[in-house]
Amino acid sequence: MKKLLSLLSVLTISGVAPLIESSCSCSNKNNEKKLKKDDENDINKLNWGNLGIEKINRVRRNAIINNKYQHVFKTNGSNKPTEQQIKEKVKELNPQVNINKINVTEITENSAVITITGYSSKKTINFTVDKSVPINDIIKITHLGEIDINEFGGTYDEQLFKYFLKKLNSQLDINKINVTDITASNNINVNSNDTSIYTGEINITYSRPIKLLIKNLELGSIKVNNYLPTEQQIKDKLKEKNPQLKNNIINYFEVKDITSRNAKISFIRNDILSGEVVVNFISNINLNKIITQTNLCEFITENLSNPTEQQIKEKVKELNPILDETKIKVENISNNRAHINSSDTNTYTGHIIVDYTVSIETLNW
């Protein structure tokens, strides 16, 4: 009996032992799988790759750390990138990650903290911010309008143009730009003196008042064939009296509202020369072009006496309205004819004979 009990005891022990060993083995395998899964889902195992490297022509010094490039976020003026920008870059480097599960916190000018739902731990990433913007995104108004240097110290210089650039583009930091190519033309060049703020360059135009170019407005006498001088005659006289005008620019002047005494001058391109000036001159014309009605008809005088000079002037003016009677004189007056001469050779030249009759009704019977 004792032997039987001893045998049963041995069998019982040997039968239980494999069950316990098998249970421990399964538990260990599950733990190993869990540890392996946790290890695979560790955020640090993802591809960070210094957040990627964008090819750029110029590498800023603070984008180089330990001879490795950091990602440069373009922020268009902002001091730090947006949460979305960072998410998109993480997703780009790790396509298997759901972008909606990426969480970004503690964003600064050069770092942010990343956590991802389903992944353990967290990751602090470093980057560089390039907040520079193209200068033409800041300077939207590129024509400054008319600038009269007589109102601003008499000189076209960098400070003057910076004043107008700031006035028309209020967001511009004028301390971060250079103004170059200031010449006698109507445009300048603006570029950046701090490429971390602005990049590129832009051409700016402005107009100069035409009165600054035409110094002499008194053109003197213009000999004309008709009552009024032609546009070309005025342009020729303008160039004569203002020799600083280049020959090729004269053709771009416009002459309008011409009278016998003055005309208005403007420029065909208002974006180059703006405004207008009035030039004065004397239309020196032969009297026979002005006095075309020479038959003065009948005068009423006392006892068939000759008409007076004033009577003749008044009649000539009545029949020839464009005449300036103050610029003529009447000579050789008879009872049927008189000579009209110029009293101002800067206005009229030559002479003309007028005819008339004296009414018999004025005779003293």
C-alpha positions in Angstrom: 0.0 0.0 0.0 2.8 2.3 0.9 4.4 1.7 -2.4 1.2 2.5 -4.2 0.7 5.7 -2.4 4.3 6.7 -3.1 3.8 6.1 -6.8 0.6 8.1 -6.9 2.4 11.0 -5.2 5.1 11.0 -7.7 2.7 10.9 -10.7 0.6 13.7 -9.2 3.6 16.0 -8.8 5.0 15.2 -12.2 1.6 15.8 -13.8 1.0 19.3 -12.2 4.5 20.7 -12.9 4.1 21.0 -16.7 0.8 22.9 -16.3 2.5 25.6 -14.1 5.5 25.8 -16.5 3.2 26.2 -19.5 1.2 29.0 -17.8 4.3 31.0 -17.0 5.6 30.7 -20.5 2.4 32.2 -22.0 2.5 35.1 -19.6 6.1 35.9 -20.4 5.4 35.9 -24.1 2.5 38.3 -23.7 4.6 40.6 -21.6 7.3 40.5 -24.3 4.8 41.3 -27.0 3.5 44.2 -24.9 6.9 45.5 -24.3 7.8 45.1 -27.9 4.6 46.9 -29.0 5.3 49.8 -26.5 8.8 50.0 -27.8 7.6 50.2 -31.4 5.0 52.9 -30.5 7.6 55.0 -28.7 7.5 58.5 -30.4 11.2 58.6 -30.4 11.2 55.7 -32.9 9.5 57.8 -35.6 11.4 59.5 -38.3 12.4 63.0 -37.3 15.3 63.5 -39.6 16.0 66.9 -38.2 12.5 67.7 -39.4 13.7 67.3 -42.9 16.0 69.5 -45.0 14.7 71.9 -47.5 17.0 73.0 -50.3 17.7 76.7 -50.0 20.2 78.9 -51.7 21.3 80.6 -48.6 21.7 78.8 -45.2 21.5 81.1 -42.2 24.0 80.5 -39.5 21.5 79.7 -36.8 20.2 76.9 -39.0 23.4 75.0 -38.5 23.8 73.1 -35.2 26.6 70.6 -34.8 27.0 70.6 -38.6 23.5 69.3 -39.1 20.7 71.3 -40.7 17.5 72.0 -39.0 14.2 72.5 -40.8 13.5 76.1 -41.7 9.9 77.2 -41.3 8.8 80.1 -43.6 6.4 82.2 -41.4 6.0 85.4 -43.5 6.7 87.8 -40.7 5.6 85.7 -37.7 8.1 84.9 -35.0 7.0 81.2 -34.9 5.4 78.6 -37.1 1.8 77.6 -36.8 0.6 74.3 -35.3 -0.6 73.2 -38.7 2.8 73.8 -40.3 4.5 71.6 -37.7 1.8 68.9 -38.0 2.2 68.8 -41.8 6.0 68.4 -41.5 5.7 65.5 -39.0 3.1 63.8 -41.3 5.4 64.3 -44.3 8.2 62.5 -42.5 5.9 59.8 -41.1 3.2 59.0 -43.6 1.9 56.1 -41.3 0.8 58.6 -38.6 -2.7 60.1 -38.7 -2.2 63.9 -38.8 -5.3 64.3 -36.6 -3.6 62.4 -33.8 -0.5 64.7 -33.8 -0.6 67.2 -30.9 1.7 70.3 -30.9 2.3 72.4 -27.8 4.7 74.8 -26.3 5.6 76.4 -29.7 8.4 78.9 -29.5 10.7 80.6 -32.0 12.9 77.5 -32.3 11.2 74.5 -30.7 7.9 72.7 -30.0 6.7 69.7 -28.1 5.1 66.8 -30.0 2.8 64.1 -28.7 1.0 61.5 -30.8 -2.1 59.7 -29.7 -1.3 56.0 -29.5 2.4 56.6 -29.0 4.2 56.8 -25.8 6.5 59.6 -24.6 6.8 63.0 -26.2 9.3 64.7 -28.4 10.9 68.1 -28.3 11.8 69.2 -31.8 14.0 72.1 -32.8 13.8 74.2 -35.9 14.7 77.6 -37.4 12.2 80.3 -38.3 12.6 82.3 -41.4 10.2 85.1 -41.1 11.4 87.1 -44.0 8.9 88.2 -46.7 9.4 89.2 -50.3 9.7 93.0 -50.3 7.0 93.3 -53.0 4.5 91.7 -50.6 5.1 94.6 -48.3 5.4 97.5 -50.8 2.1 97.3 -52.6 2.0 100.9 -53.8 4.9 101.2 -56.2 4.1 104.6 -57.7 4.7 107.4 -55.2 2.9 110.1 -57.2 4.2 113.6 -57.6 7.1 114.6 -55.4 8.0 118.3 -55.4 11.5 118.7 -53.9 10.9 122.4 -53.4 8.6 121.3 -50.5 11.2 118.9 -49.1 14.5 120.6 -48.9 15.2 120.8 -52.6 16.9 117.4 -53.0 15.8 113.9 -54.1 17.5 111.7 -51.6 17.1 108.4 -49.8 15.4 109.8 -46.8 12.8 111.6 -48.9 11.9 108.4 -50.8 11.7 106.4 -47.5 9.3 109.0 -46.2 6.9 108.5 -49.1 7.3 104.7 -49.2 6.3 104.6 -45.5 3.5 107.1 -46.0 2.0 104.9 -48.7 3.0 101.5 -47.2 2.5 101.9 -43.5 3.6 98.3 -42.6 7.0 98.9 -44.1 10.0 99.1 -41.8 12.1 101.7 -43.6 15.1 100.9 -41.4 15.4 97.6 -43.2 15.6 98.9 -46.7 18.1 100.6 -49.0 17.1 103.1 -51.7 19.4 103.1 -54.7 19.7 104.3 -58.3 18.5 107.8 -57.5 19.1 109.7 -60.7 17.3 112.3 -62.8 14.9 109.8 -64.1 11.5 108.9 -62.5 12.4 105.6 -60.8 14.4 104.2 -58.0 15.4 100.7 -56.7 14.5 99.5 -53.3 16.1 96.4 -51.7 16.6 94.9 -48.3 19.5 95.6 -45.9 18.3 92.7 -43.6 17.5 89.6 -45.5 16.0 88.0 -42.4 13.2 90.6 -42.7 12.8 91.3 -46.4 14.0 89.5 -49.5 14.3 90.6 -53.2 14.1 94.1 -54.6 11.5 96.2 -56.3 11.4 99.2 -58.7 9.6 102.2 -57.6 8.4 105.1 -59.8 7.3 108.7 -59.1 6.6 111.8 -61.0 8.3 115.2 -60.9 6.3 118.4 -61.3 6.8 119.8 -64.8 7.4 123.2 -63.3 10.7 122.0 -62.0 11.9 121.2 -65.5 10.6 124.3 -67.3 12.4 127.2 -65.6 11.6 130.0 -68.0 7.9 130.6 -68.7 8.3 133.8 -70.6 8.8 132.9 -74.3 8.9 136.4 -75.8 7.7 137.2 -79.3 6.5 134.5 -81.7 6.1 135.5 -85.3 2.9 133.8 -86.6 1.2 133.6 -89.9 -2.2 133.5 -88.4 -3.8 134.9 -85.3 -2.5 132.1 -83.1 0.9 130.4 -83.0 1.1 126.7 -83.7 1.9 124.0 -81.2 5.2 123.4 -82.9 6.1 127.1 -82.8 5.5 127.2 -79.0 7.6 124.0 -78.5 10.4 125.5 -80.5 10.3 128.7 -78.4 10.1 126.6 -75.2 13.3 124.9 -76.2 15.0 128.1 -77.1 14.2 129.7 -73.7 14.9 126.5 -71.7 18.1 125.0 -73.2 18.3 122.5 -70.4 15.4 120.6 -72.1 16.7 117.7 -74.2 15.7 117.6 -77.8 14.1 114.2 -77.5 11.8 115.3 -74.6 10.3 118.2 -76.4 8.2 115.9 -78.5 6.5 114.6 -75.4 5.1 117.9 -74.3 1.5 118.7 -75.0 0.4 122.3 -75.8 -3.2 123.2 -75.3 -5.6 126.1 -74.7 -3.5 128.3 -77.0 -4.4 132.0 -77.1 -2.5 135.0 -78.6 -0.9 135.5 -75.2 -0.3 132.2 -73.5 -0.8 128.4 -73.6 -0.8 125.5 -71.2 2.1 122.9 -71.2 1.8 119.4 -69.8 3.6 116.1 -70.4 2.2 113.1 -72.3 3.2 110.8 -69.4 1.8 112.1 -66.1 3.6 109.3 -64.2 6.9 111.0 -65.3 6.2 114.7 -65.3 2.9 115.8 -63.7 0.9 118.9 -63.5 1.1 121.8 -66.0 2.5 125.3 -66.5 1.3 128.3 -68.3 3.8 129.9 -70.7 3.4 133.5 -71.9 4.4 134.9 -75.2 3.5 137.6 -77.7 1.9 136.6 -81.0 3.8 138.9 -83.5 1.5 138.9 -86.5 1.2 141.0 -89.6 -1.8 143.4 -89.4 -3.2 142.1 -92.7 -3.8 138.8 -90.9 -5.8 140.6 -88.3 -7.6 143.4 -90.1 -9.4 141.5 -92.8 -12.3 143.9 -93.1 -10.8 147.1 -94.4 -13.9 148.9 -95.7 -15.1 150.9 -92.6 -18.3 152.2 -94.4 -19.6 155.6 -93.4 -18.5 158.0 -90.7 -20.7 160.8 -89.3 -18.6 163.9 -88.6 -19.1 167.6 -88.1 -19.3 169.5 -91.4 -17.6 166.8 -93.5 -14.5 166.8 -91.3 -12.2 163.8 -91.2 -13.0 161.1 -88.7 -10.9 161.1 -85.6 -8.3 158.4 -84.8 -10.5 157.1 -82.0 -13.5 156.8 -84.3 -11.4 154.8 -86.8 -10.0 152.5 -84.1 -13.4 151.8 -82.8 -14.8 151.0 -86.2 -11.8 148.7 -87.1 -12.2 146.9 -83.8 -15.9 146.5 -84.4 -15.3 144.9 -87.8 -12.3 142.9 -86.7 -13.0 141.7 -83.1 -9.7 139.8 -82.6 -7.8 143.0 -83.0 -6.1 144.6 -79.9 -6.8 148.2 -80.7 -4.4 149.3 -78.0 -1.5 148.0 -80.2 -2.2 150.1 -83.3 -2.0 153.7 -84.4 -3.9 155.6 -87.1 -2.0 157.9 -89.5 -2.5 159.9 -92.7 -6.2 160.3 -92.0 -8.2 161.9 -94.9 -11.9 162.0 -95.6 -11.9 158.6 -97.3 -8.7 156.7 -96.2 -6.3 156.1 -93.4 -3.2 154.1 -92.7 -3.2 151.6 -89.8 0.3 150.9 -88.3 1.5 148.9 -85.3 2.2 150.7 -82.1 3.9 147.6 -80.7 6.1 145.7 -83.1 6.2 142.8 -80.6 2.5 142.3 -81.3 1.9 143.4 -84.9 4.0 144.1 -87.9 3.4 145.8 -91.2 0.6 148.2 -92.0 -2.7 148.3 -93.8 -5.0 150.9 -95.5 -8.6 151.2 -94.5 -11.2 153.0 -96.6 -14.4 154.8 -95.6 -16.7 157.7 -96.5 -18.0 160.7 -94.6 -21.7 161.3 -94.5 -22.9 164.4 -96.4 -25.7 164.8 -93.9 -23.2 166.2 -91.5 -22.5 169.2 -93.8 -23.6 172.5 -92.3 -26.1 173.9 -94.8 
